[in-house]
Amino acid sequence: MENLHDKRRIYSKSELLEANVKANPIEQFRDWFSDAEENGNISEPNAMSVSTMENDGCPRTRMVLLKSYTWEGFIFYTNYDSRKGKAIEKNLKACLHFFWPPLERQIIIKAEMERLSENLSDGYFASRPKGSQLGALVSPQSTVIPNRDFLEKKLEELEKTFDGKEVERPENWGGYLAKPYEIEFWQGRPNRLHDRILYELTHDFDWKISRLAP
């Protein structure tokens, strides 16, 4: 057994106090996300994990890219027939998670999931590089395939088929809007006395702010 007891660091770069947080968590997210974008040690500030519930009752987590966010919530795109897509359609709740080690910060978001309108998914799909568009057609995401060559040959065929032509968005591919009802902002602090500020959406559609023990 490898002993990892001594693999720890002291968090001391910042603090998160009730007096300084925004009244709306989306504004607070905007400020933190801007800090992450400006930090040269964070290559993909929009990388986030998405956790959904599987049929066996076990959560499943994977990394995706946040593509936009609004006052309503957070938007990403996927194959609706993938494991995550099927899990979301069965249970319209998911957990998003951002972790930015250079800033000693993380954000945990519990959300209700909602499909984006087709025109919004069409617009984003049209903005993607053609290789990414074809990739969405090539991959029967989350299904068993025989080997890597299966994908490469299918891509080669589609490149010939769509040479000089526009690629339309597949019906089983599109966006989700994650509408938050709980957002926790976590700031690392010394002695493991981390700052944890929780926003909870009330029945009046206002945000209640609380401090959680670390």
N, C-alpha and C positions, 0 to 999 in steps of 0.2 A: 504494500500500500504506500502510495506517495503522500507524504505529509505536506499539506498546503497551509498549515496553521500560520506561518509567518508571511504569507503573501497578502499583505495589506498595505494601504497607503493612508495618509492623513489628508482629509478633505478640508481645505481652508481658503478656497478661492473667492467665495462669495457668501451671501446670506440671503434669506427670504423671510421678510417680516411682514406682518399683517398691514402695518402702516404704509408699506411701499407697493403692495400688489394692486393690480387694477381691479375694478369692481366687476368687470366682465372677463371670464377666462379666455375668450378668444383674443382679447386685447393683450392679456398676459402671455398667451401663446405667441402672438405676433412679435412681442418684444424678445422673448427667448429664442424664437426661430431666427430672428434677425441677428442675434448674437451668434447663433450657431453658423449662419451663413457667412458671417464676417471672420470666423475663426479658421485660420489656415490649416489647422490640424484636423478639421472635420471635412472629409472628402464628399460625403453625401448627407447633408443635414436633413434631407427629406426622407431618408431611409427609416422605416418604422416596422415594427412587428404587428401582425394582425392575428389575434387568437379567436378561434371559433370552437364550438362544441361539436364533437364527432358523435356518430350514432352509438358508440360504445360508452358514452358518458365521459370520455377523456378529452380535455381541450387539446387543440392542435394549433401550433404557432408557426408562422412563416414571415419572412421579410418581404415587404413590398415598398413601392415608392409613393409618397404623398404627391399628388399632382396639382392640387389646389386646395384652398380652404376659404370659407366664407363665414358670415355671421351664423349660418345654419350649421356648419360642420366641416368635415374633412373628406376629401374626395380622392379615391383611387380607382384603378381599372383592373379588370381581370376577366378570365373566361368563366361565364356563368355555369358551365358544366364541370368546372374543376372541383376539387374537394372543398375548397373554401367557398366557392359559389353555391354548391349544394348545401353546405352547412349553414350558410347565411339564409338561404331560402327556407330552410327548415326551422331555424331559430334566429329571428331578426335582431339578435344582440351579438355584439362583438367587443373585444377589448383591443385598443391600439396602444402602442408603447414606443416612445422615443427615448433613446439613451445617448447622451453626448458626453463621453468620459472627459474630454479636455476641459469642459465647463463644469464637470462634476454635477450634472443635472440629468434628471429624467422626468418624463411626463407620462402618466397613465390615464387613459381615456376610456370610459365605458359609454357605449353608444348604441342607439337604435339604428339599424341599417335600412337604407331605402335605395332602390334602383334609381339611377339618373334617368331623365327623359331621353328618348332615342336621339333627339336632335343634338343634345349636349354630347352624348357618346359619339355620334357621327362627327361632330366638329373636332373632338379631340383625336379620334382615329385618323381623320384626314390630315392632322398636323404631324403625325408620327413619320419617322423615316420609312421609306418603302420596305426596307429589310425587316423592320419591326412589324409593319402591316402584314407582310407575308408570313412572319413568324407566328402571328395569331391564327393564320389559316393552316399552317403546317402542323401545329402541335395539338393533339387531342389531350389537352392538359390533364394530368393526374391519372391517365389510363396507362396500362402496361403496354410497352412497345417492344419489338424484338431486339433492336440494337440502335446505335447511333446512326448507322447508314440509312435506316428507315426515314429519319428526319432529313438527312442531307439530300437523299434522292428526291423526296417530296418537295423540298425547297427548290432544288434544281428544276423540277418540272414546273413549279408555279412561277419561277422567274421567267421561264420561256413563255408561259401562258399569259402573263401580265406585262410582258415586255412592251413598253410604250403605252400601257393602259393604266387607268386608275384602279385602285383596289378598294372595293366597298367593304365596309365594316361587316363582319359576320354577325348574324343575329344572336349568337350565343356569347358575344363579347361586348363588354360595356362597363360603365362606371357604377360605383356605389357612393352614396353620401352617408357618412357616419355622423349621425346627429347626437351630440354628447348630452348626457344627463348627469355625468359625474366626471370631473377632471381633477387629478392630483398633480401638483407641482412639487418636485423633490429636489432639494438643494443639499449637497453634501456638506457636512460641518465636522469640526474636530470632535474626537472622543465618541464618535458614532451618534452624537446628538444632532442628527440631521433635521433640517427644516422640512416639514411636510404641510403644505397648504391645500386644503380640499375645497373644491367648488361643487355644490349640489344644486341641481335645478329643482325649484319648488313648484307646488301646484299653481302658483301665480306666475309661473315662467320668469321668476327672478332667481338670482344666484345667491345661495347661502354660503358664506365663507367660514371655514373652521380650521383649526390647527390640530394635526394628529401627532401623537407621540411617536418618536422614531422607533 
